Amino acid sequence: MGANTFMLEYILAVNSERQHMANLSQLRRQRMLAFLEKMREQHKDDDEVLVAINEVENEINEKKYGLV
């Protein structure tokens, strides 16, 4: 019984850590997207900068299962 309890606690801890990592990744992604939006507003008349911002934003949005 003790080994089963240990294994269950270990599995729960690993799942919790994975969830925490996903949340960190999501927070980083949201912060970066908010920053890009701010940059887009500041440079709304500069097409070259807007193209670069869009490229970065597309890369961030494609990386849904990894750290940014």
Secondary structure, 3 states (H helix, E strand, C coil): CHHHHHHHHHHHHHHHHHHHHHHHHHHHHHHHHHHHHHHHHHCCCCHHHHHHHHHHHHHHHHCCCCCC
